């Protein structure tokens, strides 16, 4: 009986730690107060040119609750077809 309660306590403790770490990771997204991700830089352009390129508000898309800006409509379209390929890892 004692071993069963101990095992339940261990499982509960691990579960709480896992849930809080997932919540913390979501909170650490690089999103400004305005809802713009990665300070308005184009995540697709970075892969194409190897340097940060500022996006335009006229070329934007939503992903995971954040708005991304792109330097071209083509980059926006490429992002929307495979957002996880270009979205910043670990919140940016």
PyMOL Python script that loads the backbone (N, CA, C, O; Angstrom):
from pymol import cmd

cmd.read_pdbstr("""\
ATOM      1  N   UNK A   1       0.819  -1.191   0.000  1.00  0.00           N
ATOM      2  CA  UNK A   1       0.000   0.000   0.000  1.00  0.00           C
ATOM      3  C   UNK A   1       0.871   1.266   0.000  1.00  0.00           C
ATOM      4  O   UNK A   1       0.604   2.217  -0.735  1.00  0.00           O
ATOM      5  N   UNK A   2       1.897   1.258   0.824  1.00  0.00           N
ATOM      6  CA  UNK A   2       2.800   2.401   0.903  1.00  0.00           C
ATOM      7  C   UNK A   2       3.538   2.619  -0.415  1.00  0.00           C
ATOM      8  O   UNK A   2       3.724   3.758  -0.843  1.00  0.00           O
ATOM      9  N   UNK A   3       3.958   1.533  -1.057  1.00  0.00           N
ATOM     10  CA  UNK A   3       4.660   1.637  -2.322  1.00  0.00           C
ATOM     11  C   UNK A   3       3.753   2.214  -3.407  1.00  0.00           C
ATOM     12  O   UNK A   3       4.211   2.979  -4.256  1.00  0.00           O
ATOM     13  N   UNK A   4       2.498   1.859  -3.383  1.00  0.00           N
ATOM     14  CA  UNK A   4       1.538   2.359  -4.365  1.00  0.00           C
ATOM     15  C   UNK A   4       1.356   3.872  -4.224  1.00  0.00           C
ATOM     16  O   UNK A   4       1.344   4.590  -5.224  1.00  0.00           O
ATOM     17  N   UNK A   5       1.215   4.356  -2.997  1.00  0.00           N
ATOM     18  CA  UNK A   5       1.071   5.803  -2.766  1.00  0.00           C
ATOM     19  C   UNK A   5       2.343   6.544  -3.162  1.00  0.00           C
ATOM     20  O   UNK A   5       2.284   7.633  -3.733  1.00  0.00           O
ATOM     21  N   UNK A   6       3.490   5.948  -2.856  1.00  0.00           N
ATOM     22  CA  UNK A   6       4.755   6.574  -3.230  1.00  0.00           C
ATOM     23  C   UNK A   6       4.858   6.680  -4.748  1.00  0.00           C
ATOM     24  O   UNK A   6       5.270   7.714  -5.273  1.00  0.00           O
ATOM     25  N   UNK A   7       4.487   5.617  -5.449  1.00  0.00           N
ATOM     26  CA  UNK A   7       4.523   5.622  -6.909  1.00  0.00           C
ATOM     27  C   UNK A   7       3.562   6.665  -7.475  1.00  0.00           C
ATOM     28  O   UNK A   7       3.900   7.354  -8.437  1.00  0.00           O
ATOM     29  N   UNK A   8       2.381   6.788  -6.896  1.00  0.00           N
ATOM     30  CA  UNK A   8       1.424   7.813  -7.330  1.00  0.00           C
ATOM     31  C   UNK A   8       2.007   9.210  -7.140  1.00  0.00           C
ATOM     32  O   UNK A   8       1.853  10.072  -8.006  1.00  0.00           O
ATOM     33  N   UNK A   9       2.672   9.433  -6.014  1.00  0.00           N
ATOM     34  CA  UNK A   9       3.279  10.734  -5.742  1.00  0.00           C
ATOM     35  C   UNK A   9       4.388  11.045  -6.747  1.00  0.00           C
ATOM     36  O   UNK A   9       4.503  12.181  -7.207  1.00  0.00           O
ATOM     37  N   UNK A  10       5.190  10.065  -7.083  1.00  0.00           N
ATOM     38  CA  UNK A  10       6.271  10.256  -8.054  1.00  0.00           C
ATOM     39  C   UNK A  10       5.693  10.601  -9.425  1.00  0.00           C
ATOM     40  O   UNK A  10       6.163  11.525 -10.087  1.00  0.00           O
ATOM     41  N   UNK A  11       4.679   9.860  -9.843  1.00  0.00           N
ATOM     42  CA  UNK A  11       4.057  10.118 -11.143  1.00  0.00           C
ATOM     43  C   UNK A  11       3.420  11.497 -11.173  1.00  0.00           C
ATOM     44  O   UNK A  11       3.541  12.204 -12.173  1.00  0.00           O
ATOM     45  N   UNK A  12       2.752  11.892 -10.112  1.00  0.00           N
ATOM     46  CA  UNK A  12       2.137  13.216 -10.039  1.00  0.00           C
ATOM     47  C   UNK A  12       3.194  14.314 -10.128  1.00  0.00           C
ATOM     48  O   UNK A  12       3.011  15.297 -10.845  1.00  0.00           O
ATOM     49  N   UNK A  13       4.280  14.150  -9.414  1.00  0.00           N
ATOM     50  CA  UNK A  13       5.360  15.147  -9.422  1.00  0.00           C
ATOM     51  C   UNK A  13       5.963  15.292 -10.816  1.00  0.00           C
ATOM     52  O   UNK A  13       6.196  16.411 -11.275  1.00  0.00           O
ATOM     53  N   UNK A  14       6.215  14.184 -11.488  1.00  0.00           N
ATOM     54  CA  UNK A  14       6.772  14.227 -12.841  1.00  0.00           C
ATOM     55  C   UNK A  14       5.788  14.882 -13.799  1.00  0.00           C
ATOM     56  O   UNK A  14       6.184  15.679 -14.649  1.00  0.00           O
ATOM     57  N   UNK A  15       4.517  14.553 -13.668  1.00  0.00           N
ATOM     58  CA  UNK A  15       3.495  15.133 -14.551  1.00  0.00           C
ATOM     59  C   UNK A  15       3.409  16.640 -14.384  1.00  0.00           C
ATOM     60  O   UNK A  15       3.329  17.367 -15.375  1.00  0.00           O
ATOM     61  N   UNK A  16       3.424  17.113 -13.167  1.00  0.00           N
ATOM     62  CA  UNK A  16       3.353  18.557 -12.913  1.00  0.00           C
ATOM     63  C   UNK A  16       4.579  19.253 -13.494  1.00  0.00           C
ATOM     64  O   UNK A  16       4.459  20.331 -14.077  1.00  0.00           O
ATOM     65  N   UNK A  17       5.744  18.655 -13.344  1.00  0.00           N
ATOM     66  CA  UNK A  17       6.961  19.240 -13.906  1.00  0.00           C
ATOM     67  C   UNK A  17       6.912  19.309 -15.411  1.00  0.00           C
ATOM     68  O   UNK A  17       7.331  20.305 -16.000  1.00  0.00           O
ATOM     69  N   UNK A  18       6.408  18.270 -16.045  1.00  0.00           N
ATOM     70  CA  UNK A  18       6.303  18.254 -17.512  1.00  0.00           C
ATOM     71  C   UNK A  18       5.326  19.309 -17.998  1.00  0.00           C
ATOM     72  O   UNK A  18       5.632  20.050 -18.932  1.00  0.00           O
ATOM     73  N   UNK A  19       4.166  19.390 -17.383  1.00  0.00           N
ATOM     74  CA  UNK A  19       3.150  20.366 -17.791  1.00  0.00           C
ATOM     75  C   UNK A  19       3.669  21.786 -17.624  1.00  0.00           C
ATOM     76  O   UNK A  19       3.454  22.625 -18.499  1.00  0.00           O
ATOM     77  N   UNK A  20       4.341  22.069 -16.526  1.00  0.00           N
ATOM     78  CA  UNK A  20       4.846  23.429 -16.318  1.00  0.00           C
ATOM     79  C   UNK A  20       5.956  23.767 -17.299  1.00  0.00           C
ATOM     80  O   UNK A  20       6.079  24.923 -17.704  1.00  0.00           O
ATOM     81  N   UNK A  21       6.772  22.787 -17.695  1.00  0.00           N
ATOM     82  CA  UNK A  21       7.832  23.075 -18.668  1.00  0.00           C
ATOM     83  C   UNK A  21       7.252  23.354 -20.043  1.00  0.00           C
ATOM     84  O   UNK A  21       7.779  24.196 -20.770  1.00  0.00           O
ATOM     85  N   UNK A  22       6.171  22.663 -20.421  1.00  0.00           N
ATOM     86  CA  UNK A  22       5.516  22.924 -21.694  1.00  0.00           C
ATOM     87  C   UNK A  22       4.894  24.312 -21.680  1.00  0.00           C
ATOM     88  O   UNK A  22       5.001  25.042 -22.665  1.00  0.00           O
ATOM     89  N   UNK A  23       4.254  24.683 -20.598  1.00  0.00           N
ATOM     90  CA  UNK A  23       3.650  26.013 -20.491  1.00  0.00           C
ATOM     91  C   UNK A  23       4.719  27.092 -20.554  1.00  0.00           C
ATOM     92  O   UNK A  23       4.504  28.133 -21.175  1.00  0.00           O
ATOM     93  N   UNK A  24       5.854  26.867 -19.930  1.00  0.00           N
ATOM     94  CA  UNK A  24       6.936  27.849 -19.952  1.00  0.00           C
ATOM     95  C   UNK A  24       7.480  28.011 -21.362  1.00  0.00           C
ATOM     96  O   UNK A  24       7.755  29.134 -21.787  1.00  0.00           O
ATOM     97  N   UNK A  25       7.642  26.918 -22.096  1.00  0.00           N
ATOM     98  CA  UNK A  25       8.152  27.004 -23.465  1.00  0.00           C
ATOM     99  C   UNK A  25       7.214  27.830 -24.331  1.00  0.00           C
ATOM    100  O   UNK A  25       7.683  28.610 -25.159  1.00  0.00           O
ATOM    101  N   UNK A  26       5.912  27.685 -24.169  1.00  0.00           N
ATOM    102  CA  UNK A  26       4.953  28.467 -24.945  1.00  0.00           C
ATOM    103  C   UNK A  26       5.037  29.939 -24.581  1.00  0.00           C
ATOM    104  O   UNK A  26       4.863  30.801 -25.443  1.00  0.00           O
ATOM    105  N   UNK A  27       5.304  30.238 -23.312  1.00  0.00           N
ATOM    106  CA  UNK A  27       5.390  31.623 -22.863  1.00  0.00           C
ATOM    107  C   UNK A  27       6.649  32.316 -23.365  1.00  0.00           C
ATOM    108  O   UNK A  27       6.717  33.545 -23.355  1.00  0.00           O
ATOM    109  N   UNK A  28       7.641  31.560 -23.801  1.00  0.00           N
ATOM    110  CA  UNK A  28       8.913  32.134 -24.194  1.00  0.00           C
ATOM    111  C   UNK A  28       9.005  32.453 -25.679  1.00  0.00           C
ATOM    112  O   UNK A  28      10.104  32.650 -26.197  1.00  0.00           O
ATOM    113  N   UNK A  29       7.879  32.508 -26.368  1.00  0.00           N
ATOM    114  CA  UNK A  29       7.893  32.880 -27.782  1.00  0.00           C
ATOM    115  C   UNK A  29       8.370  34.321 -27.906  1.00  0.00           C
ATOM    116  O   UNK A  29       8.068  35.160 -27.057  1.00  0.00           O
ATOM    117  N   UNK A  30       9.105  34.597 -28.951  1.00  0.00           N
ATOM    118  CA  UNK A  30       9.612  35.941 -29.212  1.00  0.00           C
ATOM    119  C   UNK A  30       8.522  36.746 -29.928  1.00  0.00           C
ATOM    120  O   UNK A  30       8.574  36.965 -31.138  1.00  0.00           O
ATOM    121  N   UNK A  31       7.532  37.178 -29.132  1.00  0.00           N
ATOM    122  CA  UNK A  31       6.410  37.950 -29.660  1.00  0.00           C
ATOM    123  C   UNK A  31       6.338  39.255 -28.890  1.00  0.00           C
ATOM    124  O   UNK A  31       6.354  39.259 -27.659  1.00  0.00           O
ATOM    125  N   UNK A  32       6.261  40.358 -29.611  1.00  0.00           N
ATOM    126  CA  UNK A  32       6.148  41.662 -28.972  1.00  0.00           C
ATOM    127  C   UNK A  32       4.734  41.892 -28.458  1.00  0.00           C
ATOM    128  O   UNK A  32       3.832  41.096 -28.718  1.00  0.00           O
ATOM    129  N   UNK A  33       4.548  42.968 -27.739  1.00  0.00           N
ATOM    130  CA  UNK A  33       3.233  43.326 -27.213  1.00  0.00           C
ATOM    131  C   UNK A  33       2.207  43.518 -28.325  1.00  0.00           C
ATOM    132  O   UNK A  33       1.005  43.411 -28.086  1.00  0.00           O
ATOM    133  N   UNK A  34       2.670  43.795 -29.517  1.00  0.00           N
ATOM    134  CA  UNK A  34       1.784  43.999 -30.665  1.00  0.00           C
ATOM    135  C   UNK A  34       1.418  42.691 -31.361  1.00  0.00           C
ATOM    136  O   UNK A  34       0.655  42.706 -32.327  1.00  0.00           O
ATOM    137  N   UNK A  35       1.954  41.545 -30.885  1.00  0.00           N
ATOM    138  CA  UNK A  35       1.648  40.249 -31.470  1.00  0.00           C
ATOM    139  C   UNK A  35       2.528  39.865 -32.646  1.00  0.00           C
ATOM    140  O   UNK A  35       2.311  38.831 -33.277  1.00  0.00           O
ATOM    141  N   UNK A  36       3.522  40.695 -32.943  1.00  0.00           N
ATOM    142  CA  UNK A  36       4.428  40.449 -34.069  1.00  0.00           C
ATOM    143  C   UNK A  36       5.570  39.535 -33.623  1.00  0.00           C
ATOM    144  O   UNK A  36       6.242  39.806 -32.628  1.00  0.00           O
ATOM    145  N   UNK A  37       5.779  38.458 -34.365  1.00  0.00           N
ATOM    146  CA  UNK A  37       6.842  37.507 -34.044  1.00  0.00           C
ATOM    147  C   UNK A  37       8.191  38.003 -34.551  1.00  0.00           C
ATOM    148  O   UNK A  37       8.266  38.742 -35.533  1.00  0.00           O
ATOM    149  N   UNK A  38       9.224  37.597 -33.888  1.00  0.00           N
ATOM    150  CA  UNK A  38      10.638  37.853 -34.202  1.00  0.00           C
ATOM    151  C   UNK A  38      10.899  39.285 -34.686  1.00  0.00           C
ATOM    152  O   UNK A  38      11.657  39.523 -35.627  1.00  0.00           O
ATOM    153  N   UNK A  39      10.249  40.211 -34.012  1.00  0.00           N
ATOM    154  CA  UNK A  39      10.454  41.650 -34.226  1.00  0.00           C
ATOM    155  C   UNK A  39      10.212  42.085 -35.663  1.00  0.00           C
ATOM    156  O   UNK A  39      10.794  43.067 -36.124  1.00  0.00           O
ATOM    157  N   UNK A  40       9.352  41.355 -36.376  1.00  0.00           N
ATOM    158  CA  UNK A  40       8.990  41.746 -37.732  1.00  0.00           C
ATOM    159  C   UNK A  40       9.944  41.293 -38.817  1.00  0.00           C
ATOM    160  O   UNK A  40       9.794  41.683 -39.974  1.00  0.00           O
ATOM    161  N   UNK A  41      10.927  40.474 -38.461  1.00  0.00           N
ATOM    162  CA  UNK A  41      11.867  39.989 -39.473  1.00  0.00           C
ATOM    163  C   UNK A  41      11.271  38.803 -40.224  1.00  0.00           C
ATOM    164  O   UNK A  41      10.466  38.052 -39.674  1.00  0.00           O
ATOM    165  N   UNK A  42      11.668  38.642 -41.468  1.00  0.00           N
ATOM    166  CA  UNK A  42      11.175  37.602 -42.364  1.00  0.00           C
ATOM    167  C   UNK A  42      11.920  36.290 -42.089  1.00  0.00           C
ATOM    168  O   UNK A  42      13.115  36.201 -42.372  1.00  0.00           O
ATOM    169  N   UNK A  43      11.239  35.267 -41.541  1.00  0.00           N
ATOM    170  CA  UNK A  43      11.937  34.014 -41.241  1.00  0.00           C
ATOM    171  C   UNK A  43      12.360  33.231 -42.483  1.00  0.00           C
ATOM    172  O   UNK A  43      13.332  32.478 -42.426  1.00  0.00           O
ATOM    173  N   UNK A  44      11.663  33.390 -43.588  1.00  0.00           N
ATOM    174  CA  UNK A  44      12.025  32.680 -44.819  1.00  0.00           C
ATOM    175  C   UNK A  44      13.251  33.329 -45.454  1.00  0.00           C
ATOM    176  O   UNK A  44      14.146  32.628 -45.927  1.00  0.00           O
ATOM    177  N   UNK A  45      13.300  34.635 -45.467  1.00  0.00           N
ATOM    178  CA  UNK A  45      14.438  35.347 -46.059  1.00  0.00           C
ATOM    179  C   UNK A  45      15.746  34.987 -45.364  1.00  0.00           C
ATOM    180  O   UNK A  45      16.800  34.939 -45.997  1.00  0.00           O
ATOM    181  N   UNK A  46      15.671  34.734 -44.063  1.00  0.00           N
ATOM    182  CA  UNK A  46      16.890  34.368 -43.335  1.00  0.00           C
ATOM    183  C   UNK A  46      17.487  33.082 -43.899  1.00  0.00           C
ATOM    184  O   UNK A  46      18.707  32.967 -44.022  1.00  0.00           O
ATOM    185  N   UNK A  47      16.634  32.111 -44.245  1.00  0.00           N
ATOM    186  CA  UNK A  47      17.125  30.856 -44.818  1.00  0.00           C
ATOM    187  C   UNK A  47      17.634  31.053 -46.238  1.00  0.00           C
ATOM    188  O   UNK A  47      18.556  30.358 -46.667  1.00  0.00           O
ATOM    189  N   UNK A  48      17.054  31.978 -46.961  1.00  0.00           N
ATOM    190  CA  UNK A  48      17.454  32.197 -48.352  1.00  0.00           C
ATOM    191  C   UNK A  48      18.716  33.043 -48.469  1.00  0.00           C
ATOM    192  O   UNK A  48      19.594  32.739 -49.277  1.00  0.00           O
ATOM    193  N   UNK A  49      18.813  34.100 -47.668  1.00  0.00           N
ATOM    194  CA  UNK A  49      19.950  35.013 -47.813  1.00  0.00           C
ATOM    195  C   UNK A  49      20.994  34.863 -46.710  1.00  0.00           C
ATOM    196  O   UNK A  49      22.098  35.395 -46.824  1.00  0.00           O
ATOM    197  N   UNK A  50      20.650  34.141 -45.642  1.00  0.00           N
ATOM    198  CA  UNK A  50      21.599  33.939 -44.551  1.00  0.00           C
ATOM    199  C   UNK A  50      21.770  35.143 -43.654  1.00  0.00           C
ATOM    200  O   UNK A  50      22.704  35.199 -42.855  1.00  0.00           O
ATOM    201  N   UNK A  51      20.873  36.109 -43.780  1.00  0.00           N
ATOM    202  CA  UNK A  51      20.948  37.294 -42.921  1.00  0.00           C
ATOM    203  C   UNK A  51      19.521  37.769 -42.623  1.00  0.00           C
ATOM    204  O   UNK A  51      18.593  37.451 -43.367  1.00  0.00           O
ATOM    205  N   UNK A  52      19.350  38.517 -41.554  1.00  0.00           N
ATOM    206  CA  UNK A  52      18.010  39.006 -41.228  1.00  0.00           C
ATOM    207  C   UNK A  52      17.530  40.067 -42.218  1.00  0.00           C
ATOM    208  O   UNK A  52      18.279  40.971 -42.591  1.00  0.00           O
ATOM    209  N   UNK A  53      16.282  39.942 -42.633  1.00  0.00           N
ATOM    210  CA  UNK A  53      15.656  40.900 -43.544  1.00  0.00           C
ATOM    211  C   UNK A  53      14.336  41.317 -42.908  1.00  0.00           C
ATOM    212  O   UNK A  53      13.526  40.471 -42.530  1.00  0.00           O
ATOM    213  N   UNK A  54      14.130  42.602 -42.794  1.00  0.00           N
ATOM    214  CA  UNK A  54      12.899  43.105 -42.192  1.00  0.00           C
ATOM    215  C   UNK A  54      11.718  42.814 -43.113  1.00  0.00           C
ATOM    216  O   UNK A  54      11.805  43.003 -44.326  1.00  0.00           O
ATOM    217  N   UNK A  55      10.608  42.350 -42.522  1.00  0.00           N
ATOM    218  CA  UNK A  55       9.408  42.070 -43.281  1.00  0.00           C
ATOM    219  C   UNK A  55       8.530  43.301 -43.433  1.00  0.00           C
ATOM    220  O   UNK A  55       8.750  44.325 -42.786  1.00  0.00           O
ATOM    221  N   UNK A  56       7.545  43.185 -44.289  1.00  0.00           N
ATOM    222  CA  UNK A  56       6.592  44.264 -44.551  1.00  0.00           C
ATOM    223  C   UNK A  56       5.233  43.878 -43.967  1.00  0.00           C
ATOM    224  O   UNK A  56       4.852  42.708 -43.994  1.00  0.00           O
ATOM    225  N   UNK A  57       4.511  44.853 -43.447  1.00  0.00           N
ATOM    226  CA  UNK A  57       3.185  44.570 -42.899  1.00  0.00           C
ATOM    227  C   UNK A  57       2.210  44.113 -43.982  1.00  0.00           C
ATOM    228  O   UNK A  57       1.229  43.428 -43.691  1.00  0.00           O
ATOM    229  N   UNK A  58       2.478  44.490 -45.221  1.00  0.00           N
ATOM    230  CA  UNK A  58       1.595  44.090 -46.321  1.00  0.00           C
ATOM    231  C   UNK A  58       1.727  42.612 -46.673  1.00  0.00           C
ATOM    232  O   UNK A  58       0.867  42.059 -47.358  1.00  0.00           O
ATOM    233  N   UNK A  59       2.799  41.970 -46.211  1.00  0.00           N
ATOM    234  CA  UNK A  59       3.012  40.537 -46.438  1.00  0.00           C
ATOM    235  C   UNK A  59       3.088  39.856 -45.076  1.00  0.00           C
ATOM    236  O   UNK A  59       4.177  39.694 -44.523  1.00  0.00           O
ATOM    237  N   UNK A  60       1.946  39.457 -44.534  1.00  0.00           N
ATOM    238  CA  UNK A  60       1.952  38.864 -43.204  1.00  0.00           C
ATOM    239  C   UNK A  60       1.120  37.589 -43.179  1.00  0.00           C
ATOM    240  O   UNK A  60       0.273  37.359 -44.042  1.00  0.00           O
ATOM    241  N   UNK A  61       1.385  36.761 -42.158  1.00  0.00           N
ATOM    242  CA  UNK A  61       0.650  35.510 -41.961  1.00  0.00           C
ATOM    243  C   UNK A  61       0.661  35.183 -40.474  1.00  0.00           C
ATOM    244  O   UNK A  61       1.582  35.560 -39.748  1.00  0.00           O
ATOM    245  N   UNK A  62      -0.369  34.478 -40.032  1.00  0.00           N
ATOM    246  CA  UNK A  62      -0.479  34.047 -38.637  1.00  0.00           C
ATOM    247  C   UNK A  62      -0.005  32.601 -38.504  1.00  0.00           C
ATOM    248  O   UNK A  62      -0.240  31.767 -39.377  1.00  0.00           O
ATOM    249  N   UNK A  63       0.673  32.329 -37.380  1.00  0.00           N
ATOM    250  CA  UNK A  63       1.076  30.961 -37.047  1.00  0.00           C
ATOM    251  C   UNK A  63       1.246  30.871 -35.538  1.00  0.00           C
ATOM    252  O   UNK A  63       1.949  31.686 -34.942  1.00  0.00           O
ATOM    253  N   UNK A  64       0.607  29.887 -34.920  1.00  0.00           N
ATOM    254  CA  UNK A  64       0.697  29.666 -33.468  1.00  0.00           C
ATOM    255  C   UNK A  64       0.411  30.928 -32.662  1.00  0.00           C
ATOM    256  O   UNK A  64       1.076  31.192 -31.661  1.00  0.00           O
ATOM    257  N   UNK A  65      -0.569  31.701 -33.094  1.00  0.00           N
ATOM    258  CA  UNK A  65      -0.976  32.882 -32.338  1.00  0.00           C
ATOM    259  C   UNK A  65      -0.099  34.098 -32.538  1.00  0.00           C
ATOM    260  O   UNK A  65      -0.270  35.096 -31.838  1.00  0.00           O
ATOM    261  N   UNK A  66       0.824  34.047 -33.461  1.00  0.00           N
ATOM    262  CA  UNK A  66       1.719  35.179 -33.717  1.00  0.00           C
ATOM    263  C   UNK A  66       1.595  35.599 -35.177  1.00  0.00           C
ATOM    264  O   UNK A  66       1.283  34.788 -36.048  1.00  0.00           O
ATOM    265  N   UNK A  67       1.846  36.881 -35.426  1.00  0.00           N
ATOM    266  CA  UNK A  67       1.850  37.409 -36.782  1.00  0.00           C
ATOM    267  C   UNK A  67       3.291  37.517 -37.260  1.00  0.00           C
ATOM    268  O   UNK A  67       4.136  38.113 -36.593  1.00  0.00           O
ATOM    269  N   UNK A  68       3.557  36.940 -38.414  1.00  0.00           N
ATOM    270  CA  UNK A  68       4.884  37.014 -39.035  1.00  0.00           C
ATOM    271  C   UNK A  68       4.810  37.954 -40.230  1.00  0.00           C
ATOM    272  O   UNK A  68       3.829  37.952 -40.974  1.00  0.00           O
ATOM    273  N   UNK A  69       5.851  38.754 -40.407  1.00  0.00           N
ATOM    274  CA  UNK A  69       5.950  39.647 -41.559  1.00  0.00           C
ATOM    275  C   UNK A  69       7.008  39.092 -42.514  1.00  0.00           C
ATOM    276  O   UNK A  69       7.989  38.478 -42.093  1.00  0.00           O
ATOM    277  N   UNK A  70       6.785  39.321 -43.799  1.00  0.00           N
ATOM    278  CA  UNK A  70       7.682  38.805 -44.830  1.00  0.00           C
ATOM    279  C   UNK A  70       8.073  39.916 -45.788  1.00  0.00           C
ATOM    280  O   UNK A  70       7.315  40.862 -46.002  1.00  0.00           O
ATOM    281  N   UNK A  71       9.251  39.795 -46.357  1.00  0.00           N
ATOM    282  CA  UNK A  71       9.740  40.820 -47.280  1.00  0.00           C
ATOM    283  C   UNK A  71       9.072  40.714 -48.645  1.00  0.00           C
ATOM    284  O   UNK A  71       9.015  41.700 -49.380  1.00  0.00           O
ATOM    285  N   UNK A  72       8.565  39.535 -48.996  1.00  0.00           N
ATOM    286  CA  UNK A  72       7.879  39.351 -50.276  1.00  0.00           C
ATOM    287  C   UNK A  72       6.652  38.458 -50.079  1.00  0.00           C
ATOM    288  O   UNK A  72       6.563  37.703 -49.111  1.00  0.00           O
ATOM    289  N   UNK A  73       5.719  38.563 -51.011  1.00  0.00           N
ATOM    290  CA  UNK A  73       4.536  37.699 -50.976  1.00  0.00           C
ATOM    291  C   UNK A  73       4.943  36.238 -51.209  1.00  0.00           C
ATOM    292  O   UNK A  73       4.326  35.329 -50.653  1.00  0.00           O
ATOM    293  N   UNK A  74       5.960  36.012 -52.015  1.00  0.00           N
ATOM    294  CA  UNK A  74       6.433  34.650 -52.275  1.00  0.00           C
ATOM    295  C   UNK A  74       6.950  33.997 -50.991  1.00  0.00           C
ATOM    296  O   UNK A  74       6.690  32.822 -50.735  1.00  0.00           O
ATOM    297  N   UNK A  75       7.685  34.774 -50.187  1.00  0.00           N
ATOM    298  CA  UNK A  75       8.176  34.239 -48.914  1.00  0.00           C
ATOM    299  C   UNK A  75       7.010  33.916 -47.982  1.00  0.00           C
ATOM    300  O   UNK A  75       7.023  32.890 -47.302  1.00  0.00           O
ATOM    301  N   UNK A  76       6.002  34.789 -47.950  1.00  0.00           N
ATOM    302  CA  UNK A  76       4.815  34.535 -47.130  1.00  0.00           C
ATOM    303  C   UNK A  76       4.137  33.238 -47.569  1.00  0.00           C
ATOM    304  O   UNK A  76       3.774  32.408 -46.735  1.00  0.00           O
ATOM    305  N   UNK A  77       3.971  33.069 -48.868  1.00  0.00           N
ATOM    306  CA  UNK A  77       3.312  31.881 -49.386  1.00  0.00           C
ATOM    307  C   UNK A  77       4.112  30.616 -49.072  1.00  0.00           C
ATOM    308  O   UNK A  77       3.536  29.577 -48.750  1.00  0.00           O
ATOM    309  N   UNK A  78       5.422  30.708 -49.166  1.00  0.00           N
ATOM    310  CA  UNK A  78       6.275  29.566 -48.844  1.00  0.00           C
ATOM    311  C   UNK A  78       6.153  29.207 -47.354  1.00  0.00           C
ATOM    312  O   UNK A  78       6.123  28.030 -46.992  1.00  0.00           O
ATOM    313  N   UNK A  79       6.086  30.222 -46.512  1.00  0.00           N
ATOM    314  CA  UNK A  79       5.916  30.003 -45.068  1.00  0.00           C
ATOM    315  C   UNK A  79       4.586  29.324 -44.768  1.00  0.00           C
ATOM    316  O   UNK A  79       4.536  28.388 -43.971  1.00  0.00           O
ATOM    317  N   UNK A  80       3.513  29.782 -45.395  1.00  0.00           N
ATOM    318  CA  UNK A  80       2.195  29.238 -45.082  1.00  0.00           C
ATOM    319  C   UNK A  80       2.050  27.778 -45.528  1.00  0.00           C
ATOM    320  O   UNK A  80       1.220  27.052 -44.981  1.00  0.00           O
ATOM    321  N   UNK A  81       2.835  27.344 -46.501  1.00  0.00           N
ATOM    322  CA  UNK A  81       2.761  25.940 -46.912  1.00  0.00           C
ATOM    323  C   UNK A  81       3.529  25.023 -45.967  1.00  0.00           C
ATOM    324  O   UNK A  81       3.201  23.840 -45.865  1.00  0.00           O
ATOM    325  N   UNK A  82       4.543  25.537 -45.272  1.00  0.00           N
ATOM    326  CA  UNK A  82       5.340  24.728 -44.334  1.00  0.00           C
ATOM    327  C   UNK A  82       5.848  25.608 -43.187  1.00  0.00           C
ATOM    328  O   UNK A  82       7.053  25.833 -43.082  1.00  0.00           O
ATOM    329  N   UNK A  83       4.952  26.110 -42.325  1.00  0.00           N
ATOM    330  CA  UNK A  83       5.383  27.050 -41.286  1.00  0.00           C
ATOM    331  C   UNK A  83       6.397  26.474 -40.301  1.00  0.00           C
ATOM    332  O   UNK A  83       7.276  27.201 -39.839  1.00  0.00           O
ATOM    333  N   UNK A  84       6.299  25.198 -39.970  1.00  0.00           N
ATOM    334  CA  UNK A  84       7.240  24.626 -39.007  1.00  0.00           C
ATOM    335  C   UNK A  84       8.655  24.508 -39.556  1.00  0.00           C
ATOM    336  O   UNK A  84       9.610  24.351 -38.796  1.00  0.00           O
ATOM    337  N   UNK A  85       8.785  24.581 -40.860  1.00  0.00           N
ATOM    338  CA  UNK A  85      10.110  24.566 -41.481  1.00  0.00           C
ATOM    339  C   UNK A  85      10.839  25.889 -41.234  1.00  0.00           C
ATOM    340  O   UNK A  85      12.066  25.919 -41.134  1.00  0.00           O
ATOM    341  N   UNK A  86      10.071  26.990 -41.135  1.00  0.00           N
ATOM    342  CA  UNK A  86      10.675  28.319 -41.041  1.00  0.00           C
ATOM    343  C   UNK A  86      10.474  29.006 -39.690  1.00  0.00           C
ATOM    344  O   UNK A  86      11.239  29.907 -39.347  1.00  0.00           O
ATOM    345  N   UNK A  87       9.473  28.606 -38.926  1.00  0.00           N
ATOM    346  CA  UNK A  87       9.218  29.258 -37.641  1.00  0.00           C
ATOM    347  C   UNK A  87      10.419  29.034 -36.716  1.00  0.00           C
ATOM    348  O   UNK A  87      11.029  27.966 -36.741  1.00  0.00           O
ATOM    349  N   UNK A  88      10.752  30.021 -35.917  1.00  0.00           N
ATOM    350  CA  UNK A  88      11.916  29.903 -35.041  1.00  0.00           C
ATOM    351  C   UNK A  88      11.770  28.734 -34.056  1.00  0.00           C
ATOM    352  O   UNK A  88      10.696  28.503 -33.501  1.00  0.00           O
ATOM    353  N   UNK A  89      12.843  28.024 -33.859  1.00  0.00           N
ATOM    354  CA  UNK A  89      12.865  26.940 -32.865  1.00  0.00           C
ATOM    355  C   UNK A  89      12.946  27.549 -31.470  1.00  0.00           C
ATOM    356  O   UNK A  89      13.566  28.595 -31.279  1.00  0.00           O
ATOM    357  N   UNK A  90      12.333  26.907 -30.521  1.00  0.00           N
ATOM    358  CA  UNK A  90      12.380  27.305 -29.119  1.00  0.00           C
ATOM    359  C   UNK A  90      11.879  28.729 -28.904  1.00  0.00           C
ATOM    360  O   UNK A  90      12.372  29.441 -28.030  1.00  0.00           O
ATOM    361  N   UNK A  91      10.888  29.142 -29.710  1.00  0.00           N
ATOM    362  CA  UNK A  91      10.288  30.440 -29.526  1.00  0.00           C
ATOM    363  C   UNK A  91      11.013  31.600 -30.180  1.00  0.00           C
ATOM    364  O   UNK A  91      10.537  32.734 -30.132  1.00  0.00           O
ATOM    365  N   UNK A  92      12.148  31.335 -30.785  1.00  0.00           N
ATOM    366  CA  UNK A  92      12.872  32.392 -31.468  1.00  0.00           C
ATOM    367  C   UNK A  92      13.813  33.099 -30.562  1.00  0.00           C
ATOM    368  O   UNK A  92      14.504  34.024 -30.990  1.00  0.00           O
TER     369      UNK A  92
END
""", "prot")
cmd.dss("prot")
cmd.show_as("cartoon", "prot")
cmd.util.cbc("prot")
cmd.orient("prot")
